[in-house]
Amino acid sequence: MKLSEIIEKLNLQVIVNYTKDIEVNDAYVSDLLSDVMGNSKAGQIWITMQTHKNVAGIASLKDLAAIIIISNGKPEEDVINFAKDEEVCILSTTDACFEVAGKLYKLIK
């Protein structure tokens, strides 16, 4: 499913817009940065509560499709600017992790 369709169907707030409307067929859920570094795969959507700059750095390094920040989390302006520079899509949801992960699973599996 295209990233734009996921954003629309899950009613996600776009904090940093996506530059590539890529096909997404998997996700990774973790708040432990070393876990995401070691185990996530390019093209996945990362679901997390983390909002600091390292999140955007890891998403860029791992070529992740987007980051979904749960529970209406919002990154600081420096994180937003860094994500724009790195072309990292940052999204936000009011849903808790379990809810958004379940909804995303239903959409793409």
DAURJO-V466123 format. One record per backbone hydrogen bond with DSSP energy under -0.5 kcal/mol. CO is the residue of the C=O (numbers start at 0). NH is the residue of the N-H. If there is no record, write none. Layout:
CO_NH, CO_NH
This chain:
0_23, 1_5, 2_6, 3_7, 4_8, 5_9, 6_11, 7_10, 12_14, 12_91, 15_89, 19_21, 21_2, 25_44, 27_29, 27_46, 30_32, 31_34, 31_35, 32_36, 33_37, 34_38, 35_39, 40_43, 43_64, 43_65, 44_27, 44_46, 45_47, 45_67, 46_29, 47_69, 50_75, 51_54, 51_55, 52_56, 53_57, 54_58, 55_59, 56_60, 57_61, 58_63, 59_62, 62_42, 65_45, 66_68, 66_90, 67_47, 67_69, 68_92, 69_72, 75_78, 75_79, 76_80, 77_81, 78_82, 79_83, 80_84, 81_85, 82_86, 82_87, 83_86, 86_88, 88_66, 89_14, 89_15, 90_68, 91_12, 92_71, 94_70, 95_99, 96_100, 97_101, 98_102, 99_103, 100_104, 101_105, 102_106, 103_107, 104_108
